[in-house]
Amino acid sequence: MSPTRDDHPAAERSLAEINADIRCLFARAEGRLCDAERIRHASLLQEWAAAIRASVVPAA
């Protein structure tokens, strides 16, 4: 069975929104993240990766 679009649920937020949050996180922290910010960054990266996977259209 080949993967379908339904196998990868649509991301709740766009890649641009997630990327903007990542950029803001680093801007507020002036490039140096505390432990809580590192946890938030890891969460944003996971969300970003899921959004990337959801945006991929399988080849025919």
C-alpha positions in Angstrom: 0.0 0.0 0.0 1.4 3.3 -1.0 1.4 6.3 1.4 -1.5 8.8 1.0 -1.9 12.3 2.0 -4.0 11.1 4.9 -1.0 9.2 6.3 0.5 12.5 7.2 -2.0 14.8 8.9 -1.8 18.5 8.0 0.3 20.6 10.3 -1.6 22.9 12.6 0.7 25.8 11.9 2.6 26.8 8.8 6.3 26.4 8.4 6.6 30.2 8.3 4.8 30.5 11.7 7.0 27.9 13.3 10.2 29.4 11.8 9.2 32.9 13.1 8.8 31.5 16.6 12.2 29.9 16.4 13.8 33.1 15.2 12.0 35.1 17.9 13.2 32.7 20.6 16.8 33.2 19.6 16.4 37.0 19.2 14.9 37.3 22.7 17.7 35.1 24.1 20.4 37.0 22.2 21.5 33.6 20.8 22.1 32.0 24.3 19.3 29.8 25.4 18.6 28.8 29.0 17.3 25.3 29.8 13.7 26.3 29.5 14.4 27.9 26.1 16.3 24.9 24.9 13.3 22.7 25.8 11.0 25.1 23.9 13.5 25.1 20.9 13.5 21.3 20.8 9.7 21.3 20.8 9.6 23.9 18.0 12.1 21.8 16.0 9.8 18.7 16.4 6.8 20.7 15.3 8.8 22.1 12.3 9.9 18.6 11.3 6.3 17.3 11.5 5.2 20.3 9.3 7.9 19.4 6.8 6.8 15.8 6.7 3.2 16.8 6.3 4.0 19.1 3.4 5.8 16.4 1.3 3.7 15.0 -1.5 4.6 11.4 -2.3 5.8 10.7 -5.8 3.4 9.0 -8.1 
